[in-house]
Amino acid sequence: MQKDYSYLKDRVFQASTLLYGMNRWLIKPHTHQWFFNGYFNDLLLIPCALPCILWLHRQMNIRSHDRPPKWREILFHLTVWSILFEIVGPQIMRHTTGDPLDIAAYVAGGLCAGLIWNA
Protein backbone atom coordinates (compact mmCIF):
# COMPACT_ATOMS: atom_id res chain seq x y z
CA MET A 1 0.00 0.00 0.00
CA GLN A 2 1.36 3.37 -1.03
CA LYS A 3 1.87 6.06 1.59
CA ASP A 4 0.00 9.35 1.23
CA TYR A 5 1.93 12.18 -0.37
CA SER A 6 2.58 15.08 1.99
CA TYR A 7 2.68 17.87 -0.65
CA LEU A 8 4.33 20.85 1.11
CA LYS A 9 5.89 18.58 3.74
CA ASP A 10 7.49 16.42 1.07
CA ARG A 11 11.26 16.16 1.50
CA VAL A 12 11.95 16.66 -2.22
CA PHE A 13 9.86 19.84 -2.20
CA GLN A 14 11.46 21.16 0.98
CA ALA A 15 15.03 20.41 -0.10
CA SER A 16 14.44 21.93 -3.54
CA THR A 17 12.88 25.04 -2.08
CA LEU A 18 15.81 25.45 0.29
CA LEU A 19 18.28 25.02 -2.58
CA TYR A 20 16.34 27.53 -4.69
CA GLY A 21 16.50 30.14 -1.91
CA MET A 22 20.18 29.51 -1.27
CA ASN A 23 20.99 29.90 -4.96
CA ARG A 24 18.76 32.96 -5.41
CA TRP A 25 19.97 34.95 -2.42
CA LEU A 26 23.35 33.50 -1.43
CA ILE A 27 25.10 31.99 -4.46
CA LYS A 28 23.96 33.90 -7.58
CA PRO A 29 24.77 37.38 -6.21
CA HIS A 30 28.35 36.29 -5.50
CA THR A 31 29.30 34.24 -8.57
CA HIS A 32 29.46 34.59 -12.32
CA GLN A 33 29.40 30.82 -12.80
CA TRP A 34 27.04 30.12 -15.74
CA PHE A 35 25.33 27.08 -14.20
CA PHE A 36 24.24 28.79 -10.98
CA ASN A 37 23.25 31.99 -12.79
CA GLY A 38 21.47 30.38 -15.70
CA TYR A 39 20.24 26.87 -15.02
CA PHE A 40 20.38 25.68 -11.41
CA ASN A 41 17.01 27.17 -10.44
CA ASP A 42 15.50 25.78 -13.66
CA LEU A 43 16.39 22.28 -12.42
CA LEU A 44 14.18 22.98 -9.42
CA LEU A 45 11.02 24.03 -11.30
CA ILE A 46 9.21 20.68 -11.08
CA PRO A 47 10.31 19.71 -7.54
CA CYS A 48 9.50 23.21 -6.20
CA ALA A 49 6.35 24.12 -8.12
CA LEU A 50 4.54 20.85 -8.80
CA PRO A 51 3.79 19.96 -5.16
CA CYS A 52 2.19 23.41 -4.67
CA ILE A 53 0.07 23.04 -7.80
CA LEU A 54 -1.01 19.50 -6.94
CA TRP A 55 -1.91 20.62 -3.41
CA LEU A 56 -4.10 23.36 -4.92
CA HIS A 57 -5.64 20.81 -7.29
CA ARG A 58 -6.41 18.59 -4.29
CA GLN A 59 -8.00 21.48 -2.37
CA MET A 60 -10.21 22.28 -5.39
CA ASN A 61 -11.11 18.59 -5.87
CA ILE A 62 -9.39 18.51 -9.26
CA ARG A 63 -7.01 15.85 -7.94
CA SER A 64 -8.84 12.90 -6.38
CA HIS A 65 -5.98 11.28 -4.46
CA ASP A 66 -3.01 11.99 -2.20
CA ARG A 67 -0.44 9.81 -3.90
CA PRO A 68 2.97 11.12 -5.01
CA PRO A 69 3.07 12.89 -8.39
CA LYS A 70 2.68 10.38 -11.21
CA TRP A 71 4.75 10.53 -14.41
CA ARG A 72 1.77 11.80 -16.43
CA GLU A 73 1.29 14.71 -13.99
CA ILE A 74 4.99 15.56 -14.16
CA LEU A 75 5.04 15.35 -17.96
CA PHE A 76 1.85 17.40 -18.35
CA HIS A 77 3.09 20.25 -16.16
CA LEU A 78 6.57 20.07 -17.63
CA THR A 79 5.10 20.49 -21.13
CA VAL A 80 2.74 23.32 -20.18
CA TRP A 81 5.38 25.25 -18.24
CA SER A 82 8.01 24.78 -20.96
CA ILE A 83 5.66 26.18 -23.59
CA LEU A 84 4.54 29.01 -21.31
CA PHE A 85 7.98 30.04 -20.05
CA GLU A 86 10.12 29.41 -23.12
CA ILE A 87 7.78 30.09 -26.07
CA VAL A 88 4.76 32.18 -25.04
CA GLY A 89 6.43 34.26 -22.32
CA PRO A 90 9.25 35.59 -24.49
CA GLN A 91 6.70 36.59 -27.15
CA ILE A 92 4.72 38.65 -24.62
CA MET A 93 7.33 40.02 -22.24
CA ARG A 94 10.17 42.33 -23.11
CA HIS A 95 13.74 41.52 -22.19
CA THR A 96 13.23 37.74 -22.07
CA THR A 97 14.29 35.04 -24.48
CA GLY A 98 13.40 31.39 -24.78
CA ASP A 99 16.23 28.98 -24.06
CA PRO A 100 16.10 25.29 -25.00
CA LEU A 101 18.65 24.58 -22.25
CA ASP A 102 16.09 25.85 -19.73
CA ILE A 103 13.73 23.14 -20.96
CA ALA A 104 16.52 20.57 -20.66
CA ALA A 105 17.01 21.69 -17.04
CA TYR A 106 13.25 21.44 -16.37
CA VAL A 107 13.31 17.89 -17.77
CA ALA A 108 16.38 16.86 -15.74
CA GLY A 109 14.89 18.22 -12.51
CA GLY A 110 11.53 16.61 -13.25
CA LEU A 111 13.17 13.28 -14.01
CA CYS A 112 15.17 13.29 -10.76
CA ALA A 113 12.14 14.31 -8.68
CA GLY A 114 9.93 11.78 -10.47
CA LEU A 115 12.37 8.96 -9.80
CA ILE A 116 12.34 9.78 -6.09
CA TRP A 117 8.57 10.28 -5.91
CA ASN A 118 7.88 7.05 -7.78
CA ALA A 119 10.56 4.85 -6.18
C-alpha positions as CSV (number, residue, x, y, z in Angstrom):
1,M,0.0,0.0,0.0
2,Q,1.4,3.4,-1.0
3,K,1.9,6.1,1.6
4,D,0.0,9.4,1.2
5,Y,1.9,12.2,-0.4
6,S,2.6,15.1,2.0
7,Y,2.7,17.9,-0.7
8,L,4.3,20.9,1.1
9,K,5.9,18.6,3.7
10,D,7.5,16.4,1.1
11,R,11.3,16.2,1.5
12,V,12.0,16.7,-2.2
13,F,9.9,19.8,-2.2
14,Q,11.5,21.2,1.0
15,A,15.0,20.4,-0.1
16,S,14.4,21.9,-3.5
17,T,12.9,25.0,-2.1
18,L,15.8,25.4,0.3
19,L,18.3,25.0,-2.6
20,Y,16.3,27.5,-4.7
21,G,16.5,30.1,-1.9
22,M,20.2,29.5,-1.3
23,N,21.0,29.9,-5.0
24,R,18.8,33.0,-5.4
25,W,20.0,34.9,-2.4
26,L,23.4,33.5,-1.4
27,I,25.1,32.0,-4.5
28,K,24.0,33.9,-7.6
29,P,24.8,37.4,-6.2
30,H,28.3,36.3,-5.5
31,T,29.3,34.2,-8.6
32,H,29.5,34.6,-12.3
33,Q,29.4,30.8,-12.8
34,W,27.0,30.1,-15.7
35,F,25.3,27.1,-14.2
36,F,24.2,28.8,-11.0
37,N,23.3,32.0,-12.8
38,G,21.5,30.4,-15.7
39,Y,20.2,26.9,-15.0
40,F,20.4,25.7,-11.4
41,N,17.0,27.2,-10.4
42,D,15.5,25.8,-13.7
43,L,16.4,22.3,-12.4
44,L,14.2,23.0,-9.4
45,L,11.0,24.0,-11.3
46,I,9.2,20.7,-11.1
47,P,10.3,19.7,-7.5
48,C,9.5,23.2,-6.2
49,A,6.4,24.1,-8.1
50,L,4.5,20.9,-8.8
51,P,3.8,20.0,-5.2
52,C,2.2,23.4,-4.7
53,I,0.1,23.0,-7.8
54,L,-1.0,19.5,-6.9
55,W,-1.9,20.6,-3.4
56,L,-4.1,23.4,-4.9
57,H,-5.6,20.8,-7.3
58,R,-6.4,18.6,-4.3
59,Q,-8.0,21.5,-2.4
60,M,-10.2,22.3,-5.4
61,N,-11.1,18.6,-5.9
62,I,-9.4,18.5,-9.3
63,R,-7.0,15.9,-7.9
64,S,-8.8,12.9,-6.4
65,H,-6.0,11.3,-4.5
66,D,-3.0,12.0,-2.2
67,R,-0.4,9.8,-3.9
68,P,3.0,11.1,-5.0
69,P,3.1,12.9,-8.4
70,K,2.7,10.4,-11.2
71,W,4.7,10.5,-14.4
72,R,1.8,11.8,-16.4
73,E,1.3,14.7,-14.0
74,I,5.0,15.6,-14.2
75,L,5.0,15.4,-18.0
76,F,1.8,17.4,-18.3
77,H,3.1,20.3,-16.2
78,L,6.6,20.1,-17.6
79,T,5.1,20.5,-21.1
80,V,2.7,23.3,-20.2
81,W,5.4,25.2,-18.2
82,S,8.0,24.8,-21.0
83,I,5.7,26.2,-23.6
84,L,4.5,29.0,-21.3
85,F,8.0,30.0,-20.0
86,E,10.1,29.4,-23.1
87,I,7.8,30.1,-26.1
88,V,4.8,32.2,-25.0
89,G,6.4,34.3,-22.3
90,P,9.3,35.6,-24.5
91,Q,6.7,36.6,-27.1
92,I,4.7,38.6,-24.6
93,M,7.3,40.0,-22.2
94,R,10.2,42.3,-23.1
95,H,13.7,41.5,-22.2
96,T,13.2,37.7,-22.1
97,T,14.3,35.0,-24.5
98,G,13.4,31.4,-24.8
99,D,16.2,29.0,-24.1
100,P,16.1,25.3,-25.0
101,L,18.6,24.6,-22.2
102,D,16.1,25.8,-19.7
103,I,13.7,23.1,-21.0
104,A,16.5,20.6,-20.7
105,A,17.0,21.7,-17.0
106,Y,13.2,21.4,-16.4
107,V,13.3,17.9,-17.8
108,A,16.4,16.9,-15.7
109,G,14.9,18.2,-12.5
110,G,11.5,16.6,-13.3
111,L,13.2,13.3,-14.0
112,C,15.2,13.3,-10.8
113,A,12.1,14.3,-8.7
114,G,9.9,11.8,-10.5
115,L,12.4,9.0,-9.8
116,I,12.3,9.8,-6.1
117,W,8.6,10.3,-5.9
118,N,7.9,7.0,-7.8
119,A,10.6,4.9,-6.2
